[in-house]
Amino acid sequence: MNPYTWTQDFRRIYDLGAAAYKAGRRSPGGMFDERQRAELATIGCSAQELFDFVEDFIRYGEPDYETALLVTAVRRDYFLTVQGGVASTRLVDMSTLPPKPASVAGISWLPRAIAKAKAKLRGEMPAELMFTCGGDREFFERVKIHPADFLRVVWSAGEDDDRVVRYVVEAMKR
């Protein structure tokens, strides 16, 4: 993708994916052709990730396009600046994620959200895992944090998960 027009290119591919989904092509491979997958890869986005955004929006009305764009923008920035445009070859093992009901500071889902955000930033999400899934959306709404903002906080906190916890606790007071 052209670095100057990547947001327009991303919108074009998103819209093509939505049209493909509505036409019955309901898999990442069926939704996006090889060229589109290659374009997405230049910003650190997989076809699976965009498929998940499109599918959930069509089925559940969220996350909206703007959220998909903002989350992808954070991932793109991490991919280009931290990873130097080189994709990780690792995928997170689902069995290593904190369980859904796990909590910290009395906030359920937070340990899982932190682990998923780290995987999202690094581009290590397995196909069966979505950042901004229904459980994530309920969590973000409850703690009053936009998913893209949460990604930025996790990125800036590095390995200091307590910093993320403090941020979430403060956000919930607003």
KAWOLIN-V563371 format. One record per residue. N is the residue number from 1. RES is the residue in three letters. SS is DSSP state (helix for helix, strand for strand, loop for the rest). NEAR is the number of other C-alpha atoms within 10 Angstrom. Layout:
BEGIN
N;RES;SS;NEAR + N;RES;SS;NEAR
END
This chain:
BEGIN
1;MET;loop;16 + 2;ASN;loop;11 + 3;PRO;loop;9 + 4;TYR;loop;8 + 5;THR;loop;9 + 6;TRP;helix;16 + 7;THR;helix;16 + 8;GLN;helix;12 + 9;ASP;helix;17 + 10;PHE;helix;21 + 11;ARG;helix;15 + 12;ARG;helix;13 + 13;ILE;helix;21 + 14;TYR;helix;22 + 15;ASP;helix;14 + 16;LEU;helix;16 + 17;GLY;helix;27 + 18;ALA;helix;22 + 19;ALA;helix;14 + 20;ALA;helix;18 + 21;TYR;helix;20 + 22;LYS;helix;13 + 23;ALA;loop;10 + 24;GLY;loop;11 + 25;ARG;loop;15 + 26;ARG;loop;15 + 27;SER;loop;16 + 28;PRO;helix;21 + 29;GLY;helix;13 + 30;GLY;helix;14 + 31;MET;helix;26 + 32;PHE;loop;23 + 33;ASP;loop;13 + 34;GLU;helix;10 + 35;ARG;helix;9 + 36;GLN;helix;20 + 37;ARG;helix;19 + 38;ALA;helix;16 + 39;GLU;helix;19 + 40;LEU;helix;23 + 41;ALA;helix;18 + 42;THR;loop;19 + 43;ILE;loop;24 + 44;GLY;loop;26 + 45;CYS;loop;22 + 46;SER;loop;20 + 47;ALA;helix;25 + 48;GLN;helix;21 + 49;GLU;helix;23 + 50;LEU;helix;25 + 51;PHE;helix;22 + 52;ASP;helix;23 + 53;PHE;helix;25 + 54;VAL;helix;27 + 55;GLU;helix;21 + 56;ASP;helix;17 + 57;PHE;helix;16 + 58;ILE;helix;15 + 59;ARG;helix;8 + 60;TYR;helix;11 + 61;GLY;loop;11 + 62;GLU;loop;18 + 63;PRO;loop;20 + 64;ASP;loop;14 + 65;TYR;helix;16 + 66;GLU;helix;10 + 67;THR;helix;16 + 68;ALA;helix;23 + 69;LEU;helix;18 + 70;LEU;helix;17 + 71;VAL;helix;22 + 72;THR;helix;23 + 73;ALA;helix;18 + 74;VAL;helix;19 + 75;ARG;helix;24 + 76;ARG;helix;23 + 77;ASP;helix;16 + 78;TYR;helix;22 + 79;PHE;helix;23 + 80;LEU;helix;15 + 81;THR;helix;11 + 82;VAL;loop;12 + 83;GLN;loop;16 + 84;GLY;loop;10 + 85;GLY;loop;16 + 86;VAL;loop;14 + 87;ALA;loop;17 + 88;SER;loop;12 + 89;THR;loop;8 + 90;ARG;loop;12 + 91;LEU;loop;13 + 92;VAL;loop;19 + 93;ASP;loop;11 + 94;MET;helix;13 + 95;SER;helix;7 + 96;THR;helix;9 + 97;LEU;loop;14 + 98;PRO;loop;17 + 99;PRO;loop;13 + 100;LYS;loop;14 + 101;PRO;loop;11 + 102;ALA;loop;13 + 103;SER;strand;14 + 104;VAL;strand;12 + 105;ALA;loop;12 + 106;GLY;loop;9 + 107;ILE;strand;16 + 108;SER;strand;15 + 109;TRP;loop;20 + 110;LEU;helix;24 + 111;PRO;helix;22 + 112;ARG;helix;20 + 113;ALA;helix;24 + 114;ILE;helix;21 + 115;ALA;helix;16 + 116;LYS;helix;24 + 117;ALA;helix;26 + 118;LYS;helix;19 + 119;ALA;helix;18 + 120;LYS;helix;25 + 121;LEU;helix;25 + 122;ARG;helix;23 + 123;GLY;loop;24 + 124;GLU;loop;19 + 125;MET;loop;23 + 126;PRO;loop;16 + 127;ALA;loop;14 + 128;GLU;loop;8 + 129;LEU;loop;18 + 130;MET;loop;19 + 131;PHE;loop;21 + 132;THR;loop;25 + 133;CYS;loop;15 + 134;GLY;helix;14 + 135;GLY;helix;13 + 136;ASP;helix;19 + 137;ARG;helix;17 + 138;GLU;helix;13 + 139;PHE;helix;19 + 140;PHE;helix;20 + 141;GLU;helix;12 + 142;ARG;helix;12 + 143;VAL;helix;18 + 144;LYS;loop;15 + 145;ILE;loop;17 + 146;HIS;loop;15 + 147;PRO;helix;24 + 148;ALA;helix;20 + 149;ASP;helix;14 + 150;PHE;helix;20 + 151;LEU;helix;26 + 152;ARG;helix;16 + 153;VAL;helix;19 + 154;VAL;helix;23 + 155;TRP;helix;20 + 156;SER;helix;12 + 157;ALA;helix;14 + 158;GLY;loop;11 + 159;GLU;loop;11 + 160;ASP;loop;11 + 161;ASP;helix;15 + 162;ASP;helix;12 + 163;ARG;helix;15 + 164;VAL;helix;22 + 165;VAL;helix;19 + 166;ARG;helix;11 + 167;TYR;helix;16 + 168;VAL;helix;20 + 169;VAL;helix;15 + 170;GLU;helix;12 + 171;ALA;helix;13 + 172;MET;helix;12 + 173;LYS;loop;8 + 174;ARG;loop;7
END
